[in-house]
Amino acid sequence: MGAKLPIAKRPILSLGIKIAAIIALTAIFGTATHLLLFAGQAPKSQQQAAIPVRYNDVRKEAGITFLQDSTQTEEKYYLETMGTGVAWLDYDQDGLMDLFFVQSAATDIYKPPHPLRSALYHNNGDGTFTDVTEKAGLAGEGHYGQGVAVGDFDNDGYPDIYVTGYGRGILYHNNRDGTFADITAKAGVADEGGWSTSAGWFDYDKDGWLDLVVTNYIEWSPKNNIYCGEHRPGYRSYCHPGNYKGQKTKLYHNNHDGTFADVSDASGVGKPESKGMGVVLADFNNDGWTDIAIANDSWPNFLFLNKYDGTFQDVSFVSGMAASEDGRYEAGMGIDAADVDGDAWQDVYITHLDFELNRLYHNNHDGTFNDDTYRSGIGNKAILLSGVSMKFLDYDNDGWPDILQLNGAMLDNVHLYHGEVSYKEPLLMFRNVGKGQFEKVSDSLGPDFMRPIAGRGLATADYDNDGDIDIVTNNRGDYPSLLRNDGGNSNHWLEILLIGTKSNRDGIGASLKLTSEGISHVEQAKGGMSYMSANDPRIFFGLGKRTKIDSLEITWPGGTVEKLTNVPIDKISAVKEGAGIVPRSFPQIAPKIAPKTATR
């Protein structure tokens, strides 16, 4: 993480120089220029007033008592600042999204008063959750967890869990009875000796079974925990990753028998040195095959294009995604992909730390990307925030993907080095006002949304099945936040749960084209996303004020194309490959806490 190094030891531009550069660039690239660049179709909702939305933190009322332990000491072990991830998953297939929080572990110099455990919370269907960790067998005690990826790797209809971590990862198989079994050794996905951070499931060879990609970070251990920062009491800091050699990305191929083969080198994905933090698995060149994008920390970001033969082509540099527009390798952490301008091609957003810009890379349809950070209107609006996680979501259901960013400085004593920067920082929301133009709307989303936190893991889901997207965060050394969306379902919506048959059961890699009142919107079923976290697998479409769906065309990864008509709005529907919409229960939760009024 680039901002870990004290000011005296990391080469950054002064704030004054950055601001001057930003002013100059803004003069060159007005927002009108950006509007001319895109020919994407604008939904009618673009001309409509924004609806009021408020996010309310209901963690306490929901009964979630998980407390993340940062394992912090004066020795400033690198592990401490990373935080841990969080996942939404319907582990018991009752139609309700449950929660899994990843936890850290004791170290050789940090001994907590009680054992540290990850936690699984069952969604009770009434706005509350019950801790079922012990029964489920997911505590992971002794494993210094980092991130989590969720996927049905054996196609039995129940999601399995891969937990990344320092020294090794763990694969938990869902036994379909509320319990999980650690099958890491048999499966061959331990990643022994690696410091794994994010992971994602996808079917890269279209054989109908999910494969696993795992990002690894740096060669750090307590034995080489060097001193960084000024030699004054309280000034020691976490070091810059440039002080350590990077590790390599792992790719595990599913053998269809509960085991995996390490094809990292043979595929080309594991060849370059990396300092991986976030990963998103999507089809970036619209050829029907899932590709890999990785956010690296102070290292070139990766883009691997699928070559259909089990190998990937490294196009990181020629694509323009490896670095910022001015050629800098920044502290890449969170990453996601979405079609921000309505042209049916996936664009990419990557978060960075304070005094760096968060980057929006626009897909040019020819294998290259432009750094549209300024042209999109995002610019320097978060230059003093440390962007950790992020997720594209349509929080107000107007049909345009918005940008949710979770922030929190890496240095708990950052104020000693940057008087204008805080350790705990508020969430950030950029609303897409149409065609990939964004405006900051964080202040309008309520005090709970703006409460400063040391954010790390971030995941989104419609956990109450009411048609708008809620947020959960895993905060360093603190309780999580469960932010319920109140107001987003004032606009119309549609959610789709994919059930693959010929394709992988999760339908990851599918492309969905929704046409509503003449307006088309394309979504993909992606793997990875955010930072060390896993999201609601259902595909979400905001419809604005449109009240009719003309068609929903699904291109499954196995090659089947289905075109559905008479698709109901304001409803969650399950679509089974080859059978269309099938019966499935998605109970809606009536909130015990009355929604608060939102204002703009």
C-alpha positions in Angstrom: 0.0 0.0 0.0 1.8 3.1 -1.3 0.8 5.5 1.5 2.4 3.3 4.2 5.8 4.9 3.8 6.2 8.2 5.7 6.5 11.4 3.7 10.2 11.5 4.0 10.5 8.1 2.3 8.0 8.0 -0.5 8.2 10.1 -3.7 4.9 12.0 -4.0 4.1 15.4 -5.5 3.2 18.2 -3.2 -0.5 19.0 -2.8 0.1 22.4 -4.4 1.7 20.9 -7.5 -1.1 18.3 -7.8 -3.8 21.0 -7.5 -2.1 23.1 -10.2 -2.0 20.1 -12.5 -5.6 19.3 -11.9 -6.7 22.9 -12.7 -4.7 22.8 -15.9 -6.1 19.5 -17.0 -9.6 20.5 -16.1 -9.2 23.5 -18.4 -8.1 21.2 -21.2 -10.7 18.5 -20.7 -14.0 20.1 -19.9 -16.9 17.9 -19.2 -18.5 18.8 -22.5 -15.5 17.1 -24.2 -16.3 13.9 -22.4 -19.9 14.0 -23.5 -18.8 14.1 -27.1 -16.7 11.0 -26.6 -19.5 8.7 -25.8 -22.3 7.6 -28.0 -24.1 5.5 -25.4 -27.8 5.6 -25.2 -29.2 7.8 -22.4 -32.1 6.4 -20.4 -35.1 8.7 -19.9 -34.3 8.8 -16.2 -31.4 11.1 -17.1 -33.8 14.0 -17.4 -35.7 13.1 -14.2 -34.9 14.4 -10.8 -32.8 12.2 -8.5 -34.9 10.3 -5.9 -34.0 10.7 -2.2 -32.0 7.9 -0.7 -30.6 7.4 2.8 -28.3 4.7 4.1 -29.0 3.8 7.8 -26.7 1.7 9.9 -28.8 -1.1 11.4 -25.9 -3.4 12.6 -26.9 -3.2 16.3 -30.5 -3.8 15.6 -29.6 -6.7 13.3 -27.7 -8.4 16.1 -24.2 -8.4 14.4 -21.6 -8.3 17.1 -18.5 -9.3 15.1 -15.4 -7.2 16.0 -12.5 -7.1 13.7 -9.1 -7.3 15.5 -6.3 -5.4 13.8 -3.7 -7.3 15.9 -1.9 -4.0 16.2 1.4 -3.6 18.1 4.2 -1.0 18.2 6.2 -3.2 15.9 3.9 -2.2 13.0 3.7 -5.7 11.5 2.7 -5.2 7.8 -0.3 -7.6 8.3 -2.0 -5.3 10.8 -3.0 -2.6 8.4 -4.5 -4.8 5.7 -7.8 -5.4 7.3 -10.1 -8.3 6.4 -12.9 -8.9 3.9 -16.6 -9.7 4.0 -19.0 -11.7 1.9 -22.7 -12.0 1.1 -23.8 -15.5 0.3 -27.0 -17.6 0.6 -25.3 -20.5 2.2 -28.5 -22.4 3.0 -30.4 -21.5 -0.2 -33.5 -20.0 1.5 -33.5 -17.0 -0.7 -32.0 -14.7 1.9 -28.4 -13.3 1.8 -26.3 -14.3 4.8 -23.0 -12.6 6.0 -19.5 -13.9 6.5 -16.8 -11.8 8.1 -13.1 -12.7 7.8 -11.0 -12.4 10.9 -7.3 -12.1 11.7 -5.3 -14.3 14.1 -2.8 -14.1 16.9 0.9 -13.4 15.9 4.2 -14.2 17.6 4.0 -10.8 19.4 0.2 -10.3 19.7 -1.8 -12.5 22.0 -5.4 -11.6 22.2 -7.4 -12.3 25.4 -9.7 -14.7 23.5 -9.3 -16.7 20.3 -10.0 -14.8 17.1 -12.6 -16.3 14.8 -14.2 -15.5 11.5 -18.0 -15.3 11.7 -21.0 -16.6 9.7 -24.3 -14.8 10.3 -27.6 -16.4 9.2 -30.2 -14.0 7.8 -33.4 -14.7 9.9 -35.7 -13.0 7.4 -36.9 -10.4 9.9 -34.1 -7.9 9.8 -31.9 -9.8 12.3 -29.0 -12.2 12.0 -27.9 -15.1 14.1 -24.3 -16.1 14.6 -24.0 -19.7 13.4 -20.2 -19.9 13.1 -19.7 -22.8 15.5 -22.3 -25.0 13.8 -21.0 -24.1 10.4 -17.4 -24.9 11.2 -16.1 -21.6 9.7 -14.3 -20.1 12.6 -10.9 -20.6 11.0 -9.1 -20.1 14.3 -5.4 -19.7 13.9 -5.6 -18.7 10.3 -4.7 -15.0 9.7 -7.5 -14.4 7.2 -7.5 -11.7 4.6 -10.2 -12.0 1.9 -13.0 -14.2 0.7 -14.4 -15.5 -2.6 -17.7 -17.4 -2.9 -18.6 -19.8 -5.7 -20.3 -23.2 -6.3 -17.2 -25.0 -7.5 -18.8 -28.5 -7.6 -22.2 -27.4 -9.2 -24.3 -28.9 -6.4 -26.4 -25.8 -6.0 -24.8 -24.6 -2.7 -22.1 -21.9 -2.5 -18.6 -22.8 -1.3 -16.1 -20.4 0.4 -12.4 -19.7 -0.2 -10.7 -17.6 2.4 -7.4 -16.1 1.5 -4.8 -15.4 4.2 -1.2 -15.0 5.3 0.7 -18.2 4.7 -2.1 -20.2 3.2 -5.7 -20.1 2.0 -8.6 -22.3 3.0 -11.3 -23.9 0.8 -14.5 -24.7 2.6 -17.0 -27.1 0.9 -20.7 -26.5 1.7 -22.2 -29.7 3.0 -25.7 -28.5 2.2 -26.8 -29.0 5.8 -25.6 -25.8 7.4 -22.1 -27.0 7.8 -18.8 -26.6 5.9 -15.8 -28.9 5.6 -12.2 -27.8 5.1 -11.1 -29.6 2.0 -8.0 -27.5 1.2 -5.5 -30.3 1.3 -7.5 -32.6 -1.0 -8.4 -29.8 -3.4 -4.8 -28.6 -3.7 -5.5 -24.8 -3.4 -3.6 -24.0 -0.1 -1.3 -21.5 -1.8 1.3 -22.5 0.9 3.7 -19.7 1.7 1.7 -17.1 -0.2 0.2 -14.0 1.3 -3.1 -14.2 -0.6 -5.4 -11.1 -0.5 -8.3 -11.2 -3.0 -9.6 -14.2 -5.0 -12.3 -14.8 -7.5 -14.2 -17.7 -9.2 -14.7 -17.9 -12.9 -14.9 -20.5 -15.7 -12.0 -19.4 -17.9 -12.1 -22.4 -20.2 -15.9 -22.8 -20.5 -16.0 -26.4 -19.3 -18.9 -25.7 -17.0 -16.9 -25.7 -13.8 -15.6 -22.8 -11.8 -11.8 -22.2 -11.6 -10.1 -20.1 -9.0 -7.7 -17.1 -9.3 -5.8 -15.9 -6.2 -3.9 -12.7 -5.9 -0.8 -12.6 -3.8 1.0 -9.7 -2.2 4.7 -9.4 -1.0 7.5 -11.4 0.6 7.0 -10.1 4.1 7.5 -11.9 7.4 8.1 -10.9 11.0 11.8 -11.7 10.4 12.1 -9.0 7.7 9.8 -6.4 9.3 12.1 -3.4 8.8 11.7 -0.1 10.6 10.1 2.7 8.6 9.2 6.2 9.8 10.9 8.7 12.0 12.8 7.5 15.0 10.6 9.3 17.5 8.0 7.8 19.9 4.8 7.1 18.1 6.2 7.8 14.6 7.0 4.3 13.4 4.9 3.4 10.4 4.1 0.7 7.9 6.6 0.5 5.2 6.1 1.1 1.5 5.7 -2.2 -0.5 8.7 -1.2 -2.6 10.8 -2.4 0.3 9.7 -6.0 -0.5 9.7 -8.3 -3.4 6.3 -9.1 -4.9 4.7 -12.6 -5.0 2.8 -14.1 -8.0 -0.8 -14.6 -9.0 -2.1 -18.2 -8.8 -4.6 -19.8 -11.1 -6.2 -23.2 -10.2 -8.1 -25.2 -12.8 -11.1 -27.2 -11.6 -10.6 -31.0 -12.3 -14.3 -31.7 -11.8 -13.6 -34.2 -9.0 -13.1 -31.9 -6.0 -9.4 -31.2 -6.9 -7.7 -28.4 -8.7 -4.5 -28.2 -10.8 -2.1 -25.3 -10.4 -1.9 -23.8 -14.0 -0.4 -20.5 -12.9 2.7 -20.7 -15.0 1.2 -22.7 -17.9 -1.6 -20.1 -18.3 0.8 -17.2 -18.3 -1.1 -15.6 -15.4 1.5 -16.5 -12.8 4.6 -15.4 -14.7 5.0 -11.7 -13.8 5.9 -10.6 -10.3 2.9 -8.9 -8.7 1.7 -7.1 -5.6 -1.9 -8.0 -6.0 -4.7 -6.5 -4.0 -8.0 -6.6 -5.9 -9.2 -8.6 -8.9 -12.2 -8.5 -11.2 -13.1 -11.2 -13.7 -15.0 -10.0 -16.7 -15.1 -10.0 -20.5 -13.3 -6.8 -21.5 -13.2 -7.3 -25.3 -16.7 -8.7 -25.8 -15.5 -12.0 -27.3 -17.5 -14.1 -24.9 -14.5 -15.2 -22.8 -13.8 -14.0 -19.3 -10.6 -12.0 -18.8 -8.6 -11.0 -15.6 -7.9 -7.5 -14.3 -5.8 -7.1 -11.2 -5.1 -3.9 -9.1 -1.5 -4.0 -7.9 0.0 -1.9 -5.2 2.7 0.5 -6.4 3.2 -1.9 -9.3 1.8 -2.1 -12.9 -1.9 -3.2 -12.9 -2.5 -6.4 -14.9 -4.9 -7.1 -17.7 -4.8 -10.7 -19.0 -7.0 -11.4 -22.1 -8.3 -14.9 -22.5 -6.9 -16.7 -25.6 -9.5 -19.6 -25.5 -6.9 -22.3 -25.2 -6.2 -22.2 -21.5 -3.7 -19.4 -21.7 -3.9 -15.6 -21.3 -2.1 -12.8 -23.0 -0.6 -10.1 -20.8 -1.8 -6.8 -22.4 -1.3 -4.7 -19.3 0.9 -2.0 -20.9 -0.6 -1.9 -24.4 -4.1 -1.6 -22.9 -3.2 1.6 -21.0 -4.5 0.1 -17.7 -1.1 -0.6 -16.2 -0.5 3.0 -15.0 -2.2 6.3 -14.6 -2.4 8.8 -17.5 0.9 10.3 -16.5 2.6 6.9 -16.3 2.6 6.4 -12.5 2.2 3.0 -10.7 -0.1 3.9 -7.8 -1.3 2.1 -4.7 -4.0 0.0 -6.5 -6.4 -1.7 -4.1 -10.1 -2.0 -4.9 -11.3 -2.7 -8.4 -14.5 -3.3 -10.3 -15.9 -3.2 -13.8 -19.1 -1.9 -15.3 -20.5 -0.2 -18.4 -20.6 3.3 -17.1 -21.6 5.1 -20.3 -24.1 2.7 -21.9 -21.9 1.5 -24.8 -22.1 -2.2 -23.7 -18.4 -2.4 -22.9 -16.9 -2.9 -19.5 -15.0 0.1 -18.0 -12.7 -0.2 -14.9 -12.3 1.8 -11.7 -9.3 1.3 -9.4 -8.9 3.0 -5.9 -5.7 4.5 -4.6 -4.5 6.0 -1.4 -4.3 9.7 -0.3 -2.5 12.1 -2.6 -3.2 9.8 -5.5 -6.2 9.9 -7.8 -8.7 7.1 -8.1 -8.7 6.0 -11.7 -11.6 5.4 -14.1 -10.4 3.6 -17.2 -12.8 3.9 -20.2 -13.0 1.0 -22.6 -12.2 2.1 -26.2 -13.5 -1.1 -27.8 -10.2 -1.9 -29.4 -8.2 -3.4 -26.5 -7.2 -0.1 -25.1 -8.4 2.1 -22.2 -8.3 5.8 -21.6 -7.7 7.3 -18.2 -11.0 9.2 -17.9 -10.6 10.3 -14.3 -10.8 14.0 -15.1 -13.2 13.8 -18.1 -15.7 11.8 -16.0 -15.9 14.6 -13.4 -14.3 12.5 -10.7 -10.9 14.3 -10.9 -9.4 15.2 -7.5 -12.6 15.1 -5.5 -11.1 12.4 -3.2 -7.4 13.3 -3.2 -7.2 13.5 0.6 -9.0 10.2 1.0 -7.4 6.7 1.0 -9.5 4.6 -1.3 -9.4 1.0 -0.2 -12.5 -0.9 -1.6 -15.0 0.0 -4.2 -18.0 -1.4 -6.0 -20.1 -0.3 -8.9 -23.8 -0.3 -7.9 -27.0 1.5 -9.0 -27.9 2.8 -5.5 -30.9 4.8 -6.8 -32.1 2.4 -9.5 -32.0 5.0 -12.3 -30.3 2.6 -14.7 -26.7 4.0 -14.5 -24.0 2.4 -12.4 -22.7 4.6 -9.6 -19.4 4.4 -7.8 -19.2 3.4 -4.1 -15.8 3.8 -2.5 -14.7 2.7 1.0 -11.9 4.7 2.5 -9.5 4.6 5.5 -5.8 5.6 5.8 -3.2 2.8 6.1 -1.3 4.6 8.8 -3.1 5.0 12.2 -0.7 7.8 13.0 -1.1 9.5 9.5 -1.9 12.8 11.1 1.7 13.0 12.3 2.8 13.1 8.6 -0.2 14.7 6.9 -2.1 17.2 9.0 -4.8 17.4 6.4 -5.4 13.6 6.3 -7.4 11.5 8.8 -7.1 7.8 9.7 -10.8 7.2 9.8 -12.7 8.5 6.7 -16.2 8.6 5.4 -17.6 6.5 2.5 -17.8 8.1 -0.9 -20.5 7.9 -3.5 -20.2 9.2 -7.0 -23.6 9.3 -8.7 -23.6 8.6 -12.5 -25.7 11.4 -14.0 -25.6 9.8 -17.4 -23.1 8.6 -20.0 -20.3 8.1 -17.5 -20.4 11.6 -16.0 -20.3 11.6 -12.2 -21.1 13.9 -9.3 -20.3 13.5 -5.7 -23.5 12.9 -3.6 -22.1 11.4 -0.4 -23.4 14.2 1.8 -27.0 13.5 0.7 -27.0 9.9 1.9 -27.3 10.5 5.7 -25.0 10.7 8.7 -24.5 6.9 9.0 -23.1 6.9 5.4 -20.7 9.8 6.4 -19.5 8.4 9.7 -15.7 8.1 9.6 -14.3 4.6 9.6 -11.1 2.8 8.9 -12.7 0.9 6.1 -11.3 -2.3 4.5 -13.7 -5.0 3.3 -16.8 -3.9 1.3 -19.6 -5.9 -0.2 -23.1 -5.0 -1.6 -26.3 -7.0 -1.6 -30.1 -6.6 -1.5 -30.1 -8.4 1.8 -33.8 -7.6 2.6 -35.0 -8.4 -0.9 -36.8 -5.0 -1.2 -35.3 -4.0 -4.5 -32.4 -1.7 -3.6 -28.8 -2.3 -2.8 -27.5 -2.4 0.8 -23.9 -2.1 2.0 -21.7 -4.0 4.5 -18.2 -2.9 5.5 -15.6 -4.7 7.6 -13.7 -2.0 9.5 -10.2 -2.3 10.9 -10.2 -2.8 14.6 -13.9 -1.9 14.9 -17.4 -3.2 14.4 -18.7 -3.5 10.9 -21.3 -1.2 9.3 -24.6 -2.6 7.9 -26.0 0.2 5.8 -29.6 -0.4 4.7 -30.7 1.4 1.6 -34.0 3.3 2.3 -35.5 4.9 -0.7 -33.7 3.3 -3.7 -36.7 1.2 -4.5 -38.8 4.3 -5.3 -37.5 3.7 -8.8 -38.3 0.4 -10.6 -35.9 -2.5 -10.7 -35.2 -6.1 -11.6 -33.0 -8.8 -10.0 -31.9 -12.0 -11.7 -30.5 -15.1 -10.1 -28.8 -17.2 -12.7 -28.9 -21.0 -12.5 -26.5 -22.7 -15.0 -27.0 -26.2 -16.3 -24.7 -26.7 -19.2 -22.8 -23.7 -17.9 -21.3 -23.4 -14.4 -24.1 -23.4 -11.8 -23.5 -19.7 -10.8 -23.7 -18.5 -14.4 -20.4 -16.6 -14.0 -19.4 -15.3 -17.4 -22.9 -14.8 -18.7 -23.9 -11.5 -20.4 -27.4 -10.1 -19.9 -29.0 -7.5 -22.2 -32.1 -5.9 -20.8 -34.3 -3.8 -23.2 -36.9 -1.6 -21.5 -39.1 0.9 -23.4 -36.4 1.0 -26.2 -33.5 1.5 -23.8 -30.8 -1.3 -23.6 -28.6 -2.1 -20.7 -25.9 -4.8 -20.6 -24.7 -6.5 -17.4 -22.2 -9.3 -16.9 -22.0 -12.0 -14.2 -18.5 -11.3 -12.9 -16.1 -12.8 -10.5 -14.0 -11.1 -7.8 -14.7 -7.4 -7.5 -14.1 -4.9 -4.6 -11.2 -5.7 -2.3 -10.9 -9.1 -0.6 -14.8 -9.4 -0.5 -17.7 -11.1 -2.2 -21.0 -9.6 -3.3 -24.6 -10.6 -3.9 -24.4 -12.9 -7.0 -27.8 -11.7 -8.4 -27.7 -9.4 -11.4 -29.3 -6.1 -10.7 -31.0 -3.7 -13.1 -32.3 -0.3 -12.2 -35.2 0.9 -14.4 -35.9 4.4 -13.2 -39.5 5.3 -14.0 -39.8 2.7 -16.9 -42.6 0.2 -16.2 -42.2 -2.4 -18.8 -39.4 -4.8 -19.9 -39.4 -5.5 -23.6 -37.0 -8.4 -23.4 -34.1 -9.9 -21.4 -31.5 -11.7 -23.5 -29.1 -13.9 -21.7 -25.9 -15.3 -23.4 -24.8 -18.1 -21.1 -21.0 -18.9 -20.9 -21.8 -22.4 -22.4 -23.1 -20.7 -25.6 -26.8 -20.9 -25.1 -28.7 -17.7 -25.9 -32.1 -17.2 -24.3 -34.5 -14.3 -25.0 -37.2 -13.8 -22.4 -40.3 -11.6 -22.7 -43.0 -10.8 -20.2 -40.3 -10.5 -17.5 -41.9 -8.9 -14.3 -40.5 -5.7 -12.9 -39.9 -4.9 -9.2 -39.3 -8.6 -8.6 -36.4 -11.1 -8.0 -36.6 -13.8 -10.6 -34.6 -17.0 -11.0 -33.6 -17.9 -14.5 -32.5 -21.5 -15.3 -30.4 -22.1 -18.4 -32.7 -23.7 -21.0 -35.9 -23.3 -18.9 -36.3 -19.6 -18.5 -37.9 -18.1 -15.3 -38.4 -20.9 -12.7 -40.2 -20.7 -9.3 -37.9 -19.6 -6.5 -38.7 -18.0 -3.1 -37.0 -14.7 -2.2 -38.8 -13.6 1.1 -39.0 -9.8 1.5 -38.0 -8.5 4.9 -40.3 -6.0 6.6 -37.9 -3.7 8.5 -38.4 -3.6 12.2 -36.9 -0.1 12.1 -38.9 2.5 10.3 -36.9 4.0 7.3 -35.7 7.5 8.0 -36.5 10.3 5.6 -33.9 11.2 3.1 -33.3 14.7 1.8 -31.3 16.2 -1.1 
